[in-house]
Each structure stands twice: as C-alpha cells, then as structure tokens.
Amino acid sequence: MARSAIAERNTAETRIAARLELDGSGTWSVDTGIPFFDHMLAQLAKHGGLALEVKAEGDIEVDSHHLVEDVGIVLGGLLREALGAKEGLARYSSVAIPLDEALVSVALDLSGRPYLYYQVDTASMAPLGNPAMDPQLAEEFFRAFVNSAGICLHIELVRGKNAHHVLEAAFKAVARAIRAAKVVEGTGVPSTKGVL
C-alpha cells in the first residue's frame, strides 16, 4: 500500500494544495510564489526520497510569514498521515550535512510528540530571492512542520556564514533524516508503549 497523503488548506491568508508520497523518487512540483522557499522544498523532496507537489498562494505582499508557516502545517500533516501507524519504521535518525563552509547537524525521532530544537542564528542574514524570503522564516516553517507532524526534530548550525548555504544544508539534513527514519526495517511499532 502506498504511503501517501493529499491535503488542502484554505484560510483568509493562504490557499494551499499539496500531495506527498513517502516512497517517491525525489521528484517535485513546487510553486509557492517565493522562489527561494521553492528551492528549499525541492531539497526536501530530492534528498528525502519523496514525491512532493505543492501549489500555494497567499498574502506575500504583506510578508511571506503566513505562507511559509501554513505550508509547514500542511506538509507536517501530510507526513503524519503518510506514516500511518508507523509499524516497522526505523523511527530515529541523525545526520550532519555540509555545504561549502556551512555544516548543519540534525537528529529526528518520529515519536508522535512534537518538539523542535532550532539553533540556527539567522538574525543578521539578509533576505534571499525575489520576492525575498527572510531566513528567520525557516524556523517558522520547521516549527509548524514539527507540530503538525508530531515529530521531535533538532537542527543545529555547527558553523556557517552564507545564508543560502546554511539554510540549504538545514533542509537537506532534515530531508536525509526523514529518508533514514521512514525506512521500514521490521514489524510492529518501534516503541515499548506499542504506539507512536
């Protein structure tokens, strides 16, 4: 049975339609109106071994915050639904990903309990792309994603200066962590509680 999910989210601020296939081939069709954010979502699909479709629009003339956060909510919900009962999953993973001078470390637990530790200082980084995405919005995306997916995610910048390199390394690291944790390697739920 395919591990996939489809969702729509429509609010007064955003309209989002998305589809996620956990056992995809790293393909994507992403259009949020924020080119740098599209580039980051493509990293999730490609390096996560997912099939991802996202069509989103919103009040980016006000700020990109609403759209980035709401896409996180939708994608987190898709991940939670596609994982199902989580039987046989590896569950845990950790990875460190370099991109030139940047190095980002990620640890992931598909625990059913949302928690985000985000230690990536982007306060002094300039916005990226046109229309621009404030690098601080990456944290808002990951927080919404974690809360909606019900996962525990730690993201830590070991070193790095270039905003593009830092954020791309972070998205690639999260993608590779998802790729490893979603693997079915046994039977039964990987918890002494019997449920995740």
C-alpha positions as protocol buffer text, in pm:
chain_id: "A"
residue {
  index: 1
  type: MET
  ca { x: 0 y: 0 z: 0 }
}
residue {
  index: 2
  type: ALA
  ca { x: 136 y: 342 z: -97 }
}
residue {
  index: 3
  type: ARG
  ca { x: 237 y: 567 z: 188 }
}
residue {
  index: 4
  type: SER
  ca { x: 93 y: 893 z: 61 }
}
residue {
  index: 5
  type: ALA
  ca { x: -140 y: 1177 z: 154 }
}
residue {
  index: 6
  type: ILE
  ca { x: -318 y: 1471 z: -6 }
}
residue {
  index: 7
  type: ALA
  ca { x: -439 y: 1788 z: 165 }
}
residue {
  index: 8
  type: GLU
  ca { x: -578 y: 2134 z: 107 }
}
residue {
  index: 9
  type: ARG
  ca { x: -571 y: 2429 z: 344 }
}
residue {
  index: 10
  type: ASN
  ca { x: -762 y: 2749 z: 272 }
}
residue {
  index: 11
  type: THR
  ca { x: -762 y: 3047 z: 504 }
}
residue {
  index: 12
  type: ALA
  ca { x: -818 y: 3419 z: 466 }
}
residue {
  index: 13
  type: GLU
  ca { x: -440 y: 3450 z: 418 }
}
residue {
  index: 14
  type: THR
  ca { x: -333 y: 3141 z: 220 }
}
residue {
  index: 15
  type: ARG
  ca { x: -454 y: 2871 z: -19 }
}
residue {
  index: 16
  type: ILE
  ca { x: -251 y: 2552 z: -33 }
}
residue {
  index: 17
  type: ALA
  ca { x: -293 y: 2221 z: -214 }
}
residue {
  index: 18
  type: ALA
  ca { x: -27 y: 1954 z: -161 }
}
residue {
  index: 19
  type: ARG
  ca { x: 50 y: 1588 z: -212 }
}
residue {
  index: 20
  type: LEU
  ca { x: 324 y: 1379 z: -52 }
}
residue {
  index: 21
  type: GLU
  ca { x: 441 y: 1028 z: -134 }
}
residue {
  index: 22
  type: LEU
  ca { x: 687 y: 887 z: 118 }
}
residue {
  index: 23
  type: ASP
  ca { x: 832 y: 628 z: -116 }
}
residue {
  index: 24
  type: GLY
  ca { x: 880 y: 862 z: -409 }
}
residue {
  index: 25
  type: SER
  ca { x: 1175 y: 908 z: -637 }
}
residue {
  index: 26
  type: GLY
  ca { x: 1280 y: 1254 z: -527 }
}
residue {
  index: 27
  type: THR
  ca { x: 1055 y: 1436 z: -771 }
}
residue {
  index: 28
  type: TRP
  ca { x: 882 y: 1765 z: -704 }
}
residue {
  index: 29
  type: SER
  ca { x: 647 y: 2023 z: -847 }
}
residue {
  index: 30
  type: VAL
  ca { x: 653 y: 2324 z: -616 }
}
residue {
  index: 31
  type: ASP
  ca { x: 512 y: 2672 z: -666 }
}
residue {
  index: 32
  type: THR
  ca { x: 467 y: 2900 z: -365 }
}
residue {
  index: 33
  type: GLY
  ca { x: 547 y: 3232 z: -529 }
}
residue {
  index: 34
  type: ILE
  ca { x: 862 y: 3251 z: -313 }
}
residue {
  index: 35
  type: PRO
  ca { x: 1146 y: 3116 z: -531 }
}
residue {
  index: 36
  type: PHE
  ca { x: 1397 y: 3053 z: -252 }
}
residue {
  index: 37
  type: PHE
  ca { x: 1134 y: 2866 z: -48 }
}
residue {
  index: 38
  type: ASP
  ca { x: 1051 y: 2658 z: -359 }
}
residue {
  index: 39
  type: HIS
  ca { x: 1422 y: 2574 z: -382 }
}
residue {
  index: 40
  type: MET
  ca { x: 1423 y: 2458 z: -17 }
}
residue {
  index: 41
  type: LEU
  ca { x: 1112 y: 2242 z: -61 }
}
residue {
  index: 42
  type: ALA
  ca { x: 1275 y: 2085 z: -367 }
}
residue {
  index: 43
  type: GLN
  ca { x: 1566 y: 1987 z: -139 }
}
residue {
  index: 44
  type: LEU
  ca { x: 1321 y: 1810 z: 96 }
}
residue {
  index: 45
  type: ALA
  ca { x: 1179 y: 1609 z: -192 }
}
residue {
  index: 46
  type: LYS
  ca { x: 1505 y: 1526 z: -370 }
}
residue {
  index: 47
  type: HIS
  ca { x: 1715 y: 1434 z: -67 }
}
residue {
  index: 48
  type: GLY
  ca { x: 1424 y: 1285 z: 128 }
}
residue {
  index: 49
  type: GLY
  ca { x: 1335 y: 1039 z: -147 }
}
residue {
  index: 50
  type: LEU
  ca { x: 985 y: 1183 z: -161 }
}
residue {
  index: 51
  type: ALA
  ca { x: 740 y: 1276 z: -432 }
}
residue {
  index: 52
  type: LEU
  ca { x: 612 y: 1624 z: -347 }
}
residue {
  index: 53
  type: GLU
  ca { x: 359 y: 1853 z: -508 }
}
residue {
  index: 54
  type: VAL
  ca { x: 282 y: 2194 z: -359 }
}
residue {
  index: 55
  type: LYS
  ca { x: 73 y: 2474 z: -507 }
}
residue {
  index: 56
  type: ALA
  ca { x: 41 y: 2763 z: -266 }
}
residue {
  index: 57
  type: GLU
  ca { x: -53 y: 3127 z: -280 }
}
residue {
  index: 58
  type: GLY
  ca { x: -107 y: 3387 z: -15 }
}
residue {
  index: 59
  type: ASP
  ca { x: -57 y: 3741 z: 104 }
}
residue {
  index: 60
  type: ILE
  ca { x: 318 y: 3754 z: 33 }
}
residue {
  index: 61
  type: GLU
  ca { x: 285 y: 4123 z: -47 }
}
residue {
  index: 62
  type: VAL
  ca { x: 229 y: 4168 z: 327 }
}
residue {
  index: 63
  type: ASP
  ca { x: 501 y: 3922 z: 434 }
}
residue {
  index: 64
  type: SER
  ca { x: 598 y: 3566 z: 345 }
}
residue {
  index: 65
  type: HIS
  ca { x: 539 y: 3450 z: 704 }
}
residue {
  index: 66
  type: HIS
  ca { x: 180 y: 3328 z: 665 }
}
residue {
  index: 67
  type: LEU
  ca { x: 252 y: 3126 z: 352 }
}
residue {
  index: 68
  type: VAL
  ca { x: 575 y: 2967 z: 477 }
}
residue {
  index: 69
  type: GLU
  ca { x: 417 y: 2872 z: 810 }
}
residue {
  index: 70
  type: ASP
  ca { x: 99 y: 2735 z: 653 }
}
residue {
  index: 71
  type: VAL
  ca { x: 297 y: 2523 z: 406 }
}
residue {
  index: 72
  type: GLY
  ca { x: 478 y: 2381 z: 709 }
}
residue {
  index: 73
  type: ILE
  ca { x: 145 y: 2296 z: 870 }
}
residue {
  index: 74
  type: VAL
  ca { x: 23 y: 2121 z: 555 }
}
residue {
  index: 75
  type: LEU
  ca { x: 344 y: 1925 z: 489 }
}
residue {
  index: 76
  type: GLY
  ca { x: 370 y: 1815 z: 851 }
}
residue {
  index: 77
  type: GLY
  ca { x: 15 y: 1686 z: 839 }
}
residue {
  index: 78
  type: LEU
  ca { x: 89 y: 1500 z: 516 }
}
residue {
  index: 79
  type: LEU
  ca { x: 394 y: 1335 z: 672 }
}
residue {
  index: 80
  type: ARG
  ca { x: 193 y: 1228 z: 978 }
}
residue {
  index: 81
  type: GLU
  ca { x: -84 y: 1082 z: 762 }
}
residue {
  index: 82
  type: ALA
  ca { x: 152 y: 908 z: 518 }
}
residue {
  index: 83
  type: LEU
  ca { x: 346 y: 743 z: 804 }
}
residue {
  index: 84
  type: GLY
  ca { x: 26 y: 579 z: 926 }
}
residue {
  index: 85
  type: ALA
  ca { x: 66 y: 359 z: 1234 }
}
residue {
  index: 86
  type: LYS
  ca { x: 448 y: 370 z: 1192 }
}
residue {
  index: 87
  type: GLU
  ca { x: 480 y: -8 z: 1207 }
}
residue {
  index: 88
  type: GLY
  ca { x: 832 y: -135 z: 1143 }
}
residue {
  index: 89
  type: LEU
  ca { x: 986 y: 209 z: 1097 }
}
residue {
  index: 90
  type: ALA
  ca { x: 1348 y: 283 z: 1178 }
}
residue {
  index: 91
  type: ARG
  ca { x: 1198 y: 580 z: 1370 }
}
residue {
  index: 92
  type: TYR
  ca { x: 1526 y: 754 z: 1462 }
}
residue {
  index: 93
  type: SER
  ca { x: 1797 y: 914 z: 1251 }
}
residue {
  index: 94
  type: SER
  ca { x: 2072 y: 1170 z: 1270 }
}
residue {
  index: 95
  type: VAL
  ca { x: 2288 y: 1329 z: 1004 }
}
residue {
  index: 96
  type: ALA
  ca { x: 2536 y: 1612 z: 951 }
}
residue {
  index: 97
  type: ILE
  ca { x: 2530 y: 1779 z: 611 }
}
residue {
  index: 98
  type: PRO
  ca { x: 2799 y: 2016 z: 478 }
}
residue {
  index: 99
  type: LEU
  ca { x: 2752 y: 2277 z: 207 }
}
residue {
  index: 100
  type: ASP
  ca { x: 3079 y: 2460 z: 147 }
}
residue {
  index: 101
  type: GLU
  ca { x: 3158 y: 2647 z: 472 }
}
residue {
  index: 102
  type: ALA
  ca { x: 2823 y: 2552 z: 632 }
}
residue {
  index: 103
  type: LEU
  ca { x: 2768 y: 2241 z: 843 }
}
residue {
  index: 104
  type: VAL
  ca { x: 2428 y: 2154 z: 991 }
}
residue {
  index: 105
  type: SER
  ca { x: 2351 y: 1868 z: 1228 }
}
residue {
  index: 106
  type: VAL
  ca { x: 2003 y: 1715 z: 1253 }
}
residue {
  index: 107
  type: ALA
  ca { x: 1852 y: 1447 z: 1479 }
}
residue {
  index: 108
  type: LEU
  ca { x: 1499 y: 1317 z: 1424 }
}
residue {
  index: 109
  type: ASP
  ca { x: 1253 y: 1097 z: 1612 }
}
residue {
  index: 110
  type: LEU
  ca { x: 916 y: 1007 z: 1458 }
}
residue {
  index: 111
  type: SER
  ca { x: 791 y: 999 z: 1815 }
}
residue {
  index: 112
  type: GLY
  ca { x: 435 y: 1126 z: 1791 }
}
residue {
  index: 113
  type: ARG
  ca { x: 538 y: 1407 z: 2027 }
}
residue {
  index: 114
  type: PRO
  ca { x: 615 y: 1745 z: 1870 }
}
residue {
  index: 115
  type: TYR
  ca { x: 934 y: 1920 z: 1978 }
}
residue {
  index: 116
  type: LEU
  ca { x: 1167 y: 2149 z: 1784 }
}
residue {
  index: 117
  type: TYR
  ca { x: 1515 y: 2249 z: 1894 }
}
residue {
  index: 118
  type: TYR
  ca { x: 1640 y: 2507 z: 1645 }
}
residue {
  index: 119
  type: GLN
  ca { x: 1985 y: 2652 z: 1698 }
}
residue {
  index: 120
  type: VAL
  ca { x: 2046 y: 2838 z: 1371 }
}
residue {
  index: 121
  type: ASP
  ca { x: 2120 y: 3207 z: 1416 }
}
residue {
  index: 122
  type: THR
  ca { x: 1983 y: 3386 z: 1110 }
}
residue {
  index: 123
  type: ALA
  ca { x: 1919 y: 3727 z: 1271 }
}
residue {
  index: 124
  type: SER
  ca { x: 2199 y: 3901 z: 1080 }
}
residue {
  index: 125
  type: MET
  ca { x: 2135 y: 3724 z: 748 }
}
residue {
  index: 126
  type: ALA
  ca { x: 1986 y: 3917 z: 457 }
}
residue {
  index: 127
  type: PRO
  ca { x: 1666 y: 3805 z: 285 }
}
residue {
  index: 128
  type: LEU
  ca { x: 1708 y: 3568 z: -11 }
}
residue {
  index: 129
  type: GLY
  ca { x: 1545 y: 3571 z: -354 }
}
residue {
  index: 130
  type: ASN
  ca { x: 1287 y: 3790 z: -524 }
}
residue {
  index: 131
  type: PRO
  ca { x: 1031 y: 3816 z: -382 }
}
residue {
  index: 132
  type: ALA
  ca { x: 1250 y: 3775 z: -78 }
}
residue {
  index: 133
  type: MET
  ca { x: 1232 y: 3515 z: 197 }
}
residue {
  index: 134
  type: ASP
  ca { x: 1362 y: 3621 z: 537 }
}
residue {
  index: 135
  type: PRO
  ca { x: 1599 y: 3345 z: 659 }
}
residue {
  index: 136
  type: GLN
  ca { x: 1427 y: 3360 z: 1000 }
}
residue {
  index: 137
  type: LEU
  ca { x: 1116 y: 3211 z: 838 }
}
residue {
  index: 138
  type: ALA
  ca { x: 1292 y: 2874 z: 808 }
}
residue {
  index: 139
  type: GLU
  ca { x: 1243 y: 2832 z: 1183 }
}
residue {
  index: 140
  type: GLU
  ca { x: 872 y: 2913 z: 1148 }
}
residue {
  index: 141
  type: PHE
  ca { x: 842 y: 2652 z: 872 }
}
residue {
  index: 142
  type: PHE
  ca { x: 1013 y: 2384 z: 1078 }
}
residue {
  index: 143
  type: ARG
  ca { x: 812 y: 2466 z: 1392 }
}
residue {
  index: 144
  type: ALA
  ca { x: 483 y: 2438 z: 1202 }
}
residue {
  index: 145
  type: PHE
  ca { x: 604 y: 2120 z: 1029 }
}
residue {
  index: 146
  type: VAL
  ca { x: 710 y: 1956 z: 1359 }
}
residue {
  index: 147
  type: ASN
  ca { x: 390 y: 2048 z: 1542 }
}
residue {
  index: 148
  type: SER
  ca { x: 169 y: 1922 z: 1262 }
}
residue {
  index: 149
  type: ALA
  ca { x: 371 y: 1604 z: 1200 }
}
residue {
  index: 150
  type: GLY
  ca { x: 411 y: 1520 z: 1570 }
}
residue {
  index: 151
  type: ILE
  ca { x: 785 y: 1461 z: 1547 }
}
residue {
  index: 152
  type: CYS
  ca { x: 1090 y: 1553 z: 1753 }
}
residue {
  index: 153
  type: LEU
  ca { x: 1346 y: 1745 z: 1546 }
}
residue {
  index: 154
  type: HIS
  ca { x: 1678 y: 1901 z: 1648 }
}
residue {
  index: 155
  type: ILE
  ca { x: 1851 y: 2131 z: 1398 }
}
residue {
  index: 156
  type: GLU
  ca { x: 2184 y: 2284 z: 1492 }
}
residue {
  index: 157
  type: LEU
  ca { x: 2420 y: 2500 z: 1290 }
}
residue {
  index: 158
  type: VAL
  ca { x: 2770 y: 2377 z: 1365 }
}
residue {
  index: 159
  type: ARG
  ca { x: 2926 y: 2650 z: 1153 }
}
residue {
  index: 160
  type: GLY
  ca { x: 2846 y: 2863 z: 851 }
}
residue {
  index: 161
  type: LYS
  ca { x: 2814 y: 3222 z: 731 }
}
residue {
  index: 162
  type: ASN
  ca { x: 2641 y: 3225 z: 394 }
}
residue {
  index: 163
  type: ALA
  ca { x: 2262 y: 3231 z: 446 }
}
residue {
  index: 164
  type: HIS
  ca { x: 2189 y: 3028 z: 133 }
}
residue {
  index: 165
  type: HIS
  ca { x: 2442 y: 2761 z: 230 }
}
residue {
  index: 166
  type: VAL
  ca { x: 2320 y: 2745 z: 590 }
}
residue {
  index: 167
  type: LEU
  ca { x: 1951 y: 2708 z: 506 }
}
residue {
  index: 168
  type: GLU
  ca { x: 2008 y: 2468 z: 219 }
}
residue {
  index: 169
  type: ALA
  ca { x: 2226 y: 2248 z: 441 }
}
residue {
  index: 170
  type: ALA
  ca { x: 1948 y: 2254 z: 703 }
}
residue {
  index: 171
  type: PHE
  ca { x: 1675 y: 2150 z: 459 }
}
residue {
  index: 172
  type: LYS
  ca { x: 1897 y: 1880 z: 307 }
}
residue {
  index: 173
  type: ALA
  ca { x: 1985 y: 1748 z: 652 }
}
residue {
  index: 174
  type: VAL
  ca { x: 1619 y: 1729 z: 755 }
}
residue {
  index: 175
  type: ALA
  ca { x: 1542 y: 1556 z: 426 }
}
residue {
  index: 176
  type: ARG
  ca { x: 1815 y: 1294 z: 476 }
}
residue {
  index: 177
  type: ALA
  ca { x: 1697 y: 1238 z: 834 }
}
residue {
  index: 178
  type: ILE
  ca { x: 1341 y: 1177 z: 714 }
}
residue {
  index: 179
  type: ARG
  ca { x: 1473 y: 944 z: 443 }
}
residue {
  index: 180
  type: ALA
  ca { x: 1651 y: 730 z: 703 }
}
residue {
  index: 181
  type: ALA
  ca { x: 1379 y: 734 z: 971 }
}
residue {
  index: 182
  type: LYS
  ca { x: 1093 y: 641 z: 734 }
}
residue {
  index: 183
  type: VAL
  ca { x: 1258 y: 314 z: 626 }
}
residue {
  index: 184
  type: VAL
  ca { x: 1058 y: 4 z: 714 }
}
residue {
  index: 185
  type: GLU
  ca { x: 1308 y: -233 z: 873 }
}
residue {
  index: 186
  type: GLY
  ca { x: 1095 y: -466 z: 1082 }
}
residue {
  index: 187
  type: THR
  ca { x: 748 y: -530 z: 1216 }
}
residue {
  index: 188
  type: GLY
  ca { x: 549 y: -376 z: 1496 }
}
residue {
  index: 189
  type: VAL
  ca { x: 558 y: -24 z: 1628 }
}
residue {
  index: 190
  type: PRO
  ca { x: 910 y: 76 z: 1740 }
}
residue {
  index: 191
  type: SER
  ca { x: 810 y: 166 z: 2096 }
}
residue {
  index: 192
  type: THR
  ca { x: 765 y: -25 z: 2423 }
}
residue {
  index: 193
  type: LYS
  ca { x: 432 y: 157 z: 2452 }
}
residue {
  index: 194
  type: GLY
  ca { x: 311 y: -17 z: 2137 }
}
residue {
  index: 195
  type: VAL
  ca { x: 201 y: 313 z: 1980 }
}
residue {
  index: 196
  type: LEU
  ca { x: 364 y: 628 z: 1846 }
}
